[in-house]
Amino acid sequence: MPYEQIAYDLEDGVLTLTLDRPEQLNAFTGTMQRELIDAFDRADADDAVRAIIVTGRGRGFCAGADLSGGPSTFNAAARGQDTDIRNYRDGGGQVTLRIFELKKPIIAAINGPAVGVGITMTLAMDVRMASENARMGFVFSRRGIVPEACSSWFLPRIVGISQAMEWVSTGRVFGAQEALAGGLVRSVHAPDALLPAAQALAREIADNTAPVSVALCRQLMWRGLVADHPMKAHMADSRGILFMGQSPDVAEGVASFLEKRKPAFKMSVARELPDLFPFYRTPEFE
C-alpha cells in the first residue's frame, strides 16, 4: 500500500522505515500509527525482510504527538472519540505491542529529537543507536499527562527503575551521551555515521544468520520477560532445540561451519516458524 507519513524501503534484506513528516519533525499521528502497524505486518509476512531499521526524515526522529490540536490534543471527548474505558486504546501502545510481537529484529536509528511517543515507541525495539544531535525526553509530566506506549513496562526493564523514574518524573530533555550513560542507547554516532552504523548492524544479521533462528531468539528473549518462572524458558528452549535440531537450517549451519563456507539458510519465517510457546497467550485488552 502507498504510505503518506512513512517511507518503506527494502534493499538486500534490510528494510528501512522512515518517519516522513520532516516539516513537523515527524510528529506522531493516527495515520502514522496505522501505517507503522501495517508496515510491521507486511515485513513479518515477507521473507525478503531480514532486519528493520526505523529512522526519521530530516533533522528529527519524532517530536512526539502532533500537538496541532492544541489543549484538546489528548482529550478524547473533545476530539469526538469513544471515551468508554473498555474501548479507548492508546495509539502508541498499539504500535509498541505490535513491535513486541514482531518476528524480525528491529533497530532504532535516532537521528534527532525524540520525545514523548518519539522515544517510547523505540523501547520495544531491540537496539537503539543515536546521533550526537539526538535529544530525548519522557516529557509527560511537563504536559500533565502520563507515560504511554507501554513505556512503564519497557523503560524500567531497559534502564532500571531509578533511572526510569528520574527521567519520567523530571520530564527533562537530555542528550545522547546521557542516554548512553543511562543504558537507553547502545551507541552514539556522528550524524552522517548513524545510518551507516545501523545498516552495518542490520547487514551483520542479514548476511550471517538463519531467519527462523533469529525470529525464535527474539521471541525467546522478549516473551521471557513476561514469564513467571525460568521453567517457562526451559520449556520453550527445549522445544526449540528439538524442533530446530531436526531442521534443514541446522543441518546447513553445521555443514557450512565444518566446510568453512557461507551458509545458505532456506527456512521461511512466514511459513515455517514453529510454536515454542503453547503456554503463551497475549492478554485481552480489558
PyMOL commands that set and color helices and strands:
alter all, ss='L'
color gray80, all
select helices_A, chain A and resi 22-24+30-45+70-72+91-100+117-120+139-142+151-159+161-170+176-181+191-208+211-224+230-245+248-258+269-272
alter helices_A, ss='H'
color red, helices_A
select strands_A, chain A and resi 6-11+14-19+51-56+106-110+114-115+127-131+135-137+173-175+187-189
alter strands_A, ss='S'
color yellow, strands_A
deselect
rebuild
show_as cartoon
